[in-house]
Amino acid sequence: MSLRSSVANGGVDKTTSKSPSDGGQEKQKKLLEADAGHFSMIKALHLADLITELNGFCGFMSILSSMRYCLGPPTSYGPIWFALAFMPFGLFFDFMDGKVARWRQKSSLMGQELDSLADLISFGVSPAVAAFALGLRTPIDTLLLSFFVLCGLTRLARFNVTVSSLPKDATGKSKYFEGTPIPTSLCIVGAMAWCVSQGYVIGGEQGIIGGVLGDEDSWWGGVHPIVGVFVGWGCAMVSRTIHIPKP
């Protein structure tokens, strides 16, 4: 979640303050509403919006790489390394879109929505798919991974709704994130990278950390206790009592 969704033009909250970028928002709105051809929407995109699209691209490429890993032998780690590597690149573009928006002093109504959608792909869906590829594949595992993704979805929606009401500092910038920001899921991604390096994956030398509880041959397939990390992270994202100071 980049700072562009809450600040623009030197840290002024876009939802509560007027700035020179408001004219850019109105122009973009008119372009989006105008019926000017099949590709008229492209004209409404700002440079920062295109950078946000690259965040979503990284997330989608990560998902495809995880799927490619599932198609090959478990010890052929190339695709899963690509899957894990694309997510930090998504974070890079997530930071850069906000910097570019402030540099150009142009805020974007579409950019705010693009930012949340791209974050969901890169830091919500992608880590869950990578975990599935690495071995969290039982029905209960997938249900709990879905919980993690839905928590990320809910957290981003709440941010978009409440960002204007959060306490601000002297510059108009929100003082803290309510709940852990969804990009913090890269901590889990780092842990998964370590597991791959040590062979703690399905079919690996060590097997999945913690093993499985229950009978894997039963209809419900048991559950891997390590999936609890995703459950805990999801709960932290939707928490209203956890306040993370903004940098």
C-alpha positions as CSV (number, residue, x, y, z in Angstrom):
1,M,0.0,0.0,0.0
2,S,1.8,3.1,-1.2
3,L,1.5,6.5,0.2
4,R,-0.2,7.8,-2.9
5,S,-3.6,6.5,-1.6
6,S,-3.5,8.8,1.3
7,V,-1.2,11.7,0.4
8,A,-0.2,13.8,-2.6
9,N,1.5,17.0,-3.3
10,G,3.8,17.2,-0.3
11,G,1.8,15.0,2.1
12,V,-1.6,16.7,1.8
13,D,-4.4,14.2,2.2
14,K,-6.2,14.0,-1.2
15,T,-9.6,13.2,0.3
16,T,-9.7,16.3,2.6
17,S,-7.6,19.1,1.1
18,K,-7.5,21.0,-2.1
19,S,-4.3,21.1,-4.0
20,P,-3.1,21.8,-7.5
21,S,-3.6,18.1,-8.3
22,D,-7.4,18.5,-7.9
23,G,-7.5,19.9,-11.4
24,G,-5.8,16.7,-12.6
25,Q,-8.4,14.6,-10.8
26,E,-11.2,16.5,-12.5
27,K,-9.6,16.2,-15.9
28,Q,-9.1,12.4,-15.4
29,K,-12.8,12.1,-14.3
30,K,-14.0,13.9,-17.5
31,L,-11.8,11.7,-19.7
32,L,-13.1,8.5,-18.0
33,E,-16.7,9.6,-18.4
34,A,-16.3,10.7,-22.0
35,D,-17.2,8.2,-24.8
36,A,-14.2,8.8,-27.0
37,G,-13.3,5.4,-28.3
38,H,-12.2,2.0,-27.3
39,F,-8.9,3.0,-25.8
40,S,-9.8,6.4,-24.5
41,M,-9.2,5.2,-20.9
42,I,-5.4,5.0,-21.7
43,K,-5.4,8.8,-22.0
44,A,-6.7,9.1,-18.5
45,L,-3.8,7.2,-16.9
46,H,-1.1,9.1,-15.2
47,L,2.6,8.0,-15.1
48,A,2.1,6.9,-11.5
49,D,-0.9,4.8,-12.6
50,L,1.3,2.9,-15.1
51,I,3.9,2.2,-12.4
52,T,1.1,0.8,-10.2
53,E,0.1,-1.5,-13.1
54,L,3.7,-2.9,-12.9
55,N,3.0,-3.8,-9.3
56,G,0.0,-5.8,-10.5
57,F,2.1,-7.3,-13.3
58,C,4.7,-8.6,-10.8
59,G,1.9,-10.2,-8.7
60,F,0.4,-11.9,-11.6
61,M,3.8,-13.2,-12.9
62,S,4.4,-14.5,-9.4
63,I,1.1,-16.5,-9.5
64,L,2.0,-18.0,-12.9
65,S,5.5,-19.0,-11.7
66,S,3.9,-20.7,-8.7
67,M,1.6,-22.6,-11.0
68,R,4.5,-23.6,-13.2
69,Y,6.3,-25.0,-10.1
70,C,3.3,-27.2,-9.4
71,L,3.5,-28.7,-12.9
72,G,7.1,-29.8,-12.4
73,P,9.1,-32.0,-10.0
74,P,9.1,-30.7,-6.4
75,T,12.9,-30.4,-6.3
76,S,13.0,-28.2,-9.5
77,Y,13.0,-24.9,-7.6
78,G,13.5,-22.5,-10.4
79,P,9.9,-21.4,-10.9
80,I,9.2,-21.0,-7.2
81,W,12.3,-18.8,-6.8
82,F,10.9,-16.6,-9.6
83,A,7.5,-16.6,-7.9
84,L,9.0,-15.4,-4.6
85,A,11.3,-12.8,-6.3
86,F,8.5,-11.1,-8.2
87,M,6.8,-10.0,-5.0
88,P,9.6,-7.7,-3.7
89,F,9.7,-6.1,-7.2
90,G,6.0,-5.4,-6.7
91,L,6.8,-3.6,-3.5
92,F,9.4,-1.5,-5.3
93,F,6.8,-0.3,-7.8
94,D,4.3,0.2,-4.9
95,F,6.7,2.7,-3.4
96,M,7.7,4.3,-6.7
97,D,4.1,5.1,-7.8
98,G,3.6,7.4,-4.7
99,K,7.0,9.1,-5.2
100,V,6.2,9.8,-8.9
101,A,2.7,11.1,-8.0
102,R,4.2,13.6,-5.5
103,W,7.0,14.5,-7.8
104,R,4.6,15.3,-10.6
105,Q,2.1,16.8,-8.2
106,K,-0.7,14.8,-9.8
107,S,-3.1,12.7,-7.8
108,S,-5.4,10.2,-9.4
109,L,-8.8,8.9,-8.5
110,M,-8.2,5.8,-10.6
111,G,-4.7,5.4,-9.1
112,Q,-6.1,5.0,-5.6
113,E,-8.2,2.1,-6.7
114,L,-5.5,0.6,-8.9
115,D,-3.1,0.7,-5.9
116,S,-5.4,-1.4,-3.7
117,L,-6.2,-3.9,-6.4
118,A,-2.5,-4.3,-7.3
119,D,-1.6,-4.7,-3.6
120,L,-4.2,-7.5,-3.3
121,I,-2.7,-9.4,-6.2
122,S,1.0,-8.9,-5.2
123,F,0.8,-9.2,-1.4
124,G,-2.4,-11.1,-0.8
125,V,-3.1,-13.6,-3.6
126,S,0.6,-14.2,-4.6
127,P,1.9,-15.3,-1.2
128,A,-1.1,-17.6,-0.7
129,V,-0.6,-19.2,-4.1
130,A,3.1,-19.7,-3.4
131,A,2.3,-21.3,-0.1
132,F,-0.1,-23.7,-1.9
133,A,2.6,-24.5,-4.4
134,L,5.1,-25.3,-1.6
135,G,2.8,-27.8,0.0
136,L,-0.2,-26.3,1.9
137,R,-2.6,-28.0,-0.3
138,T,-5.2,-29.8,1.9
139,P,-8.8,-28.6,1.9
140,I,-8.3,-27.0,5.3
141,D,-5.0,-25.4,4.3
142,T,-6.7,-23.8,1.2
143,L,-9.6,-22.6,3.4
144,L,-7.2,-20.9,5.8
145,L,-5.2,-19.4,2.9
146,S,-8.4,-18.0,1.6
147,F,-9.1,-16.4,5.0
148,F,-5.7,-14.7,4.7
149,V,-6.5,-13.3,1.2
150,L,-10.0,-12.1,2.3
151,C,-8.5,-10.4,5.3
152,G,-6.1,-8.5,2.9
153,L,-9.1,-7.6,0.7
154,T,-11.1,-6.3,3.7
155,R,-8.1,-4.4,5.1
156,L,-7.5,-2.6,1.8
157,A,-11.2,-1.7,1.5
158,R,-11.3,-0.4,5.1
159,F,-8.2,1.7,4.3
160,N,-9.8,3.4,1.3
161,V,-12.9,4.2,3.4
162,T,-11.3,5.4,6.6
163,V,-8.0,7.1,5.4
164,S,-9.6,10.5,5.5
165,S,-10.7,10.1,9.1
166,L,-7.4,8.8,10.6
167,P,-5.5,11.3,12.8
168,K,-3.1,13.5,10.8
169,D,0.2,15.2,11.6
170,A,1.0,18.9,10.8
171,T,1.5,18.1,7.1
172,G,-1.9,16.4,6.8
173,K,-0.3,13.0,6.5
174,S,-2.0,10.1,8.5
175,K,0.0,9.3,11.6
176,Y,-0.4,5.5,11.4
177,F,-1.7,2.5,9.6
178,E,-4.7,0.8,11.2
179,G,-3.8,-2.9,11.2
180,T,-0.6,-4.2,9.6
181,P,-0.3,-3.0,5.9
182,I,-0.7,-5.8,3.4
183,P,2.8,-5.4,2.0
184,T,4.2,-6.7,5.3
185,S,3.2,-10.2,4.0
186,L,6.6,-10.1,2.4
187,C,7.9,-11.2,5.8
188,I,6.1,-14.5,5.1
189,V,7.6,-14.5,1.6
190,G,11.0,-14.2,3.1
191,A,10.3,-17.1,5.4
192,M,9.1,-19.2,2.5
193,A,12.3,-18.4,0.6
194,W,14.3,-19.8,3.6
195,C,12.1,-22.9,3.6
196,V,12.9,-23.5,-0.1
197,S,16.6,-23.0,0.5
198,Q,16.5,-25.6,3.3
199,G,14.2,-28.1,1.5
200,Y,11.2,-27.6,3.8
201,V,8.7,-28.0,1.0
202,I,6.5,-30.8,-0.2
203,G,8.7,-33.5,-1.7
204,G,11.8,-31.7,-0.3
205,E,14.6,-33.3,1.7
206,Q,13.1,-32.0,5.1
207,G,9.4,-31.9,4.3
208,I,7.1,-29.2,5.4
209,I,7.9,-27.7,8.8
210,G,5.6,-29.0,11.5
211,G,4.3,-31.9,9.3
212,V,0.6,-32.4,9.0
213,L,-2.1,-33.0,11.7
214,G,-4.6,-35.7,10.7
215,D,-4.7,-38.3,8.0
216,E,-3.6,-37.0,4.7
217,D,-5.6,-39.8,3.0
218,S,-8.9,-38.8,4.6
219,W,-11.5,-36.7,2.9
220,W,-10.3,-33.6,4.7
221,G,-6.6,-34.3,4.2
222,G,-5.5,-33.0,7.6
223,V,-4.0,-29.6,8.1
224,H,-0.4,-28.2,8.2
225,P,0.1,-26.3,11.5
226,I,2.4,-23.8,9.7
227,V,-0.6,-22.4,7.9
228,G,-1.5,-20.7,11.2
229,V,1.1,-18.1,10.3
230,F,-1.2,-16.9,7.5
231,V,-4.2,-16.9,9.8
232,G,-2.4,-14.8,12.4
233,W,-1.1,-12.4,9.7
234,G,-4.6,-12.0,8.4
235,C,-6.0,-11.2,11.8
236,A,-3.3,-8.6,12.3
237,M,-4.2,-6.9,9.0
238,V,-7.9,-6.4,10.0
239,S,-7.1,-5.5,13.6
240,R,-8.3,-2.0,14.7
241,T,-6.1,-2.0,17.8
242,I,-2.7,-2.4,16.0
243,H,-1.4,0.9,14.9
244,I,1.8,1.0,12.7
245,P,3.4,4.4,12.6
246,K,3.9,5.7,9.1
247,P,7.5,6.4,8.0
